[in-house]
Amino acid sequence: MAGIALNIIPDDLHEVLQRFVAGGFEVWVVGGALRDMLLGLPPQDWDLTSSASPEEVMRLFPRVVPIGFRHGTVQVHTRVRSIEVTSCAGLQGIRADLQRRDFTINALALTYPDGLLLDPFRGRWDLATRTLRAVENASARFREDPLRTLRAGRFSSVYGFEIEPLTFAALQETAPRLQGVAWERIRDEFFKMLLGRQVRKGFAVLIRGGILPVILPEVTRDAEEGTDRDCEETLEHLVNCVAYSPRRIQVRLAALFHHLAEGTGSRSGGEGAWLVASAIESAQLAQTILKRWRASRNLTRQVVALVTQQVPEGVEGWRDGEIRRFLAQVGRDQLDDVLALARADRMARRDRRRGLAVLRDLQKRVADELERNPPLQRQDLAVSGRDLMQAFHLPSGPLVGQLLQTLYQYVLEHPASNEYKILMDFLKKKYTLMFQLPPKPEGNKQNQGG
């Protein structure tokens, strides 16, 4: 057992640990926070194992939630965080607990207050060599929880670990069992994998390990609509697009889904129409997948919008009015994500140089247009529906909305015309017959005569 400095442990966790010791109980720091601490990374979630029973933990602390009481796990709430505490039978119990862990890098425990590291499976060595190795019997570990196969991909993506051969062989054998795992658990693990800095390594594990076809068959579908090579190239493009995307979950999901429908459907309507239809079909597939994963409505809405509103080809020929229509459709809040996805898509292409040059020009034109602050939404119009109803004696109804839409389209093309009088004159000229207003009364002729 080696000694480790405890100064990285936050103050509120120190207080919890001290209360266990003061109560006469043994306590150990375990889990991912200890792994991250040894890797020199800021720990996130802290987990503890103690000789105290769940009932004793509940008596020790004022704020405890029995999240897994039957399995000996409760959650202690401090002023800063929630800490999971699992009960075990002393030193022998902690060794048995570590033996049931998934990988050696997680089968570590830190004693308190002396700071000694329990490392019965040489996890610290595997951390140093960036090796992911199952604890003892790899097949048994994966069968206990098939989600661990996907977690291996996550550790490759987040930490850059290489998977030890016997562990990888067991992973391949167990991957089909993921079909029995709750989609919410798969979603959470996959999202963490997707945000890794070495996400290509994570995808390599998922693809070679047979995991991706189980959790995302839409991405690895058979070549019923094309050749195997077509599917391989599409998958390669999607993975590279994810890798070139910023580490924002909505952008990385959109990067993974943005060409799911590539290669399907007819191109009889021309390349541009086919690409629009492909984006819409890809967005529908994205929505189906995210619904299956039970993703939040907000995230689903963001991803579907990003896939639908991809920057199309041919933007170098856009007029200023088309730039404004693009901004109006995308919206200022989503603009950065749309442009980030477009950049990642073009970075992932073989002919990236021209695509990136066109995109840089578009970004400059977009920035210039935004600096001029043009009216981009209907509520920016200088004329309201009430104005139209009063000026043209119209009842409330669809016609008012149609007229506002006409003005909106006109202002997108001619932003300097967004003034009350100009817009009213425009409508009168455009709809001369519709707005045959009665002449104004000439006034009281008797009064005029004297």
N, C-alpha and C positions, 0 to 999 in steps of 0.2 A: 504494500500500500504506500502510495506517494502522498506527500503533503501539498496542499494547494492553498494559496492566499484567498481569504474570504472577503477581501475588501470590495469585490465587485458585487457582492450581494446587497441589494437595496435595504434601506433602513427598516421599512415596514416588514420585510421578510425576516430580517434579523430579530425583530420583536416577536414574530410568530415562533421562530425557532427557539428563542430564549424561553418563551412561555412553555413549550414542550419540555425543555430541559429542566426548568424550575418545577414542573409537575412530576418529574421523576421518570420521564419517558425518553426512549431513544428516538432520534429523528435523523433522516437523511435527505439530502437534495438529490433528486433524480430527474430523468427526462430530458427533453430537448434543450432546456435552458442550460443544463450542465454541459451538454454536447457543444452548444454554441459558445459557451464560456471558454471551453478548452480550444475551440477553433479561433479564439480571439474576436468573436463576433458579439454584438450586444444581445444578451438573452432576451427572449420575449416572454413566453409563458413559463412560470415556475411551478414545479410539482414536487410534492414531498411524500415520503413514506415514513410512517411512525409506528412504534410499538403500541401506541394508544388506540383503543377501539373507537369506532365511530361515536358511540355514546359518550366516551371520555373526551373526545375532541369537541363534541357539542357542549360539554360542560366547561371546557377550557376557554372557549371563545364565544363572544356575544352574538356574532353574525355567522351562522353556519347553515348551508343548504345541503340536505341529504340527497345529492344528485344520483348516487349509486349505492345507497345505503346497504342494499342486499349483498353487494359485492365488496363492501368495506370501504367505499369511497364517499367522501363528503367534500364540500367546497367551503373554504374559509375566506370570508371577505374582509379585507383590510380597507383603510381609507383610500388606497391607491389601486388595488387589483384583487382578482379572485385567484385563490391558490387551491389546487386539488390536493387532497391528503388521502392516501390509501393506507390502510392498516396492515401490519404484518407482525409475525411473531419473532421480534428481536432480530439478532444478527443472522440466525439461520433462516428466518423468514425473508429478510432482504436478499439473501443469496438466492433463495428460491424464486423471488420476484424477478430478479435480474435474469435468471435462467429462462423465464417465460417471455422476455422482451424480444422484439423483432430482429434487430441488428446489433452487432457488438458495440457500435458507436453509441447506442442508446442503453446498453446494459452496463451502466456506470452508476455509482452512488457516492455521494460526498458526505462523510460523517460531520456532525456538528456537536461541539464547537471546535474540535481539534483539526478539522479540515483534511482528513485522510481520504484518499480516493480508493474506493473498492472497484477493482477492474478484473474480475475473474476470467474474462474472455478476451483479454488483450484489445479492448476497444480503443484504448488510447493509441496503440500502435496503428490500428486501422484508420484512425483519424489523421495521424501523421502522414500516412501513405495514401490518403483519400481512397480507401478501399471500403466497399460496402459488402459486408459478410453477415449472413444470418447466424443467429446464436445456435450453436450445435447443429441440430438436424434441420436443414433449410426447408425440406418438404413439410415437416411437421409445423414449422413456424408459419408457413404460408397457408397451410390448410386450416390452422387455427383462426386466421383472419385473412381471406384472399385480398382484402384491400391493401395488404402489405406489398403486393406485387406492384400496384400503382404507386405506392409510397416510395418504392425503390426508384421509379422514374422521377419522382419529385426530388429525391435526394441527389440524383444525378444532375438534374436541372438547376437546383438551388446551390449545391455545394461542389458540383463537378466530380462526384465520386465515380469510380469504375467499379463495376459489380464483379465480385469474385466468381469464377466459372461455375462451381458447384451451386452457388446461390442462384446464378442466372438460369441454370438448367432447371432447378426447382421452380423458379419463377415462370418459365415457359410452360412447365407441366401444370401449374396451378392457375394460370391466367383465365381459362374458361370458367372457373368458379366465381369470377367477378359477377357473373350473371345473377348470382344470388345475393349480392350486396345492395343495400339501399342506395337509390340514386343520389340522395342528399349527401351521403358520405363520399360517393364517387365524385360528385360535383366539387365538394370542398377540397378534396385531395388534388383533383385535376387542375383546379384554379390556382392552387399553390404551385404546382408544377409549371403551369403556363407563365407564371410571373418570374421564373428563375432566370438568372443572368446567363446560364448555359442551356437554354431551352432546347437547342438542337440535340444535346446529349440526352435530355429527358425524352424527347420524341423518338430518338434512336432506340431507347430501351422499350418504349411502348410499341414500336413497330416490330422490332426483332423479337420481342418477348410475346407477341400475339395479344397484347393488351388493347391496343387501339381498335381493332375490329370488334371487340366486345363492348367497349364503352362508346364508340363513335363509328358505327358501321357506315354512316353516310360519307365519311372521309376516305374510307378504304374499300368502297364498293367494288364489286367485280366489274369487269369491262364489258357490260352488256351493251353500253352505248358507244364504246370505243375499244382501243387495244389496251393490253396490260401496260404497255409503255406509256400510253397517254395518261393512265391513272397514276403511274409512278411519277411522271413529270408534274402532274397537277399537285400531288401530295408534296413533292419536293418544293414546288413553288409556295404552297401554303405554309409549310414549316419555315422556309426562309423568310417569308413575309412576316410571320410571327416574330422571328428572331430580330428583324429589323424594326419592329414596332416598339414604341415606348412602353414601359412596364406599367401600363394602365389596363385593367382587366377588360374594360369594354372595347378598347382598341385591339388588344391581342385576340379576343374572341372574334371580333369582326375580321381580323386578318386571317384567322383560321377558316372562317366561313365564307369569305367574300367571293370565292370562285368555286363553291361547292357544285354549282350547276353548270360549270364550264364544260363545253362539249356536248351539252344536251340541246335538243330543240333544233328547229330549222333556221337557216340563215337567209331564207328567201326574201325577207324584208330589208336586207342590207346589214352590214357589219354593225352600224350604230344601233339599229333597232334590236339586233340579236344580243348585243352587250347589255342593253337596258333590260330586255326580257330575262337574260341570264342573272343579272343582279337581283331582279324581283324574285325569281325562283330560288336563288341562293338565300335571300332574306326569309322566304317561307320555310326553307329547310332549317335555317338558324332558329327560327321561332319554334319549330317542332322539337328540335334538340333541347333548347333551353327550357321548354315546357316539360319535357321528359325529365330533365335534371332538376326541375322545381326551382329554377332560378327566380330571383325577385322580378316583379313586373317592371320596375324601373330599369334594371339592368337589361332585361329582354327588350324593352322599348329602345334603349340606347343602341344596342347591338343591331337590332333590325333596321333602325334608321341609318346607321353607318353603312351597313351592307347595301341598303337600297340607294343611298345618296352618294355612291362612289363618284369620284371625279372621272368623267368619261374621257374617251379619246377625242382628239380634235379641238381641244380647248385653245390651241394656239390661234385658231380662226375666230374666236369669240369676239363679238362687239362689246362695247361697254355695257349696253343694256343686258346682254347675256351674263356678264359678270355679276350685275346687280340681281338678276333673277336667280343665279346660283346662290348668292349670299342670302337672298330672301328665303329660298327653299331650305338651305342648310341651317340658317340661324347662327347668330354670333356665338351662342353657348357651345355649339357643337363643331364650330369651324376648325378649331385646332385639331380635334380628333379626326375629322374628315381629311384634312391635309396630311396628318401624320400617317393615316392609312394609305393615302395615295402615294406618299413618299416610299413607304415600306413596300408597296406593291411594285413600284418601279425599280427599287433597289434589288428586288428579287428576280428581276427579268435579266435575260442574257444581254439584251440591248439597252442596258440601263442608262447609258450616257445621254442619249437623245431624250428619253422620257424624263429624266431628272432636269435637263435644261428647260424643257417645256414647262415642267411643274414650277421651277424657280421663277420663270416669267409670270406664270399665273399667280403665284404668291405675291409677287411685287405689285401686280395689277390689283389684286384683292386688297393689299395694304393701302395702296393709293386711294382706292375707292372708299375704303372705310374711313380714311382720314378726311375725306370730303363729307362724310356723315350723311349719305343720301337717305331718303325715306325708303325703308325696306319692308315695312309691315303695313297692313291696312289701317291700323290705328295711327300711323304716322301721317295719314292724309290730312290736308288742310280743310277737308270737307267731311262732315259726319252724316250719318243716316238721317238724323233729325233735320240737318240743314236741307237735305234733298226733299224731305217730306214737306217742309215749310215752303221751300222755293217753288216746287212744282205741284203742290197740292196733292201729294201722294199718300195713300194709306200705308201703314206698316205692312210689309210683306216681302215676298221673294224679289219683286221688281227692284226694291231699294237695294237689296244685296247685290243684284246683278249690275246695277249702276255703279255701286261702290267698287265692284270688281273691275269694271271697265276703267274707272278712274285709276285704280291701283295699277293695272297693266300699263296704262298710259304714263303714269308717273315713274314706273320702273324704267321706261324708255326715255322719259324726259323729266328728270328729277328737279330741274330748275322751274318747272311749271307747277310745282306743288304750292299754289296760292289759291285762295278762295275764288277770286274773280276769274282767274284763268281757267280753273277747273269747271266752274259753272258755265262759262262761255263755250268751253269745249263740248260739254254735254248738249247745250242748246243747238250748236251747229251739227253735232253728230246725229241728234234725234229731233230734227226740225219738226217733223209731223207729229211726233209723240207729244212734244211740249208746245202746242199751240195755245199759249196762255192768253186769257182774255185781256183786252187792252185796259190800261189803268183808267179809272174814272177821271174826267177832266175837271172835276170839282163842281161846286154849286154855281151854276150860271147866273142865278139871280144875284148872288153876292158879287159875282164878277161884274155884273152890269151896274151895280150901284147900290 
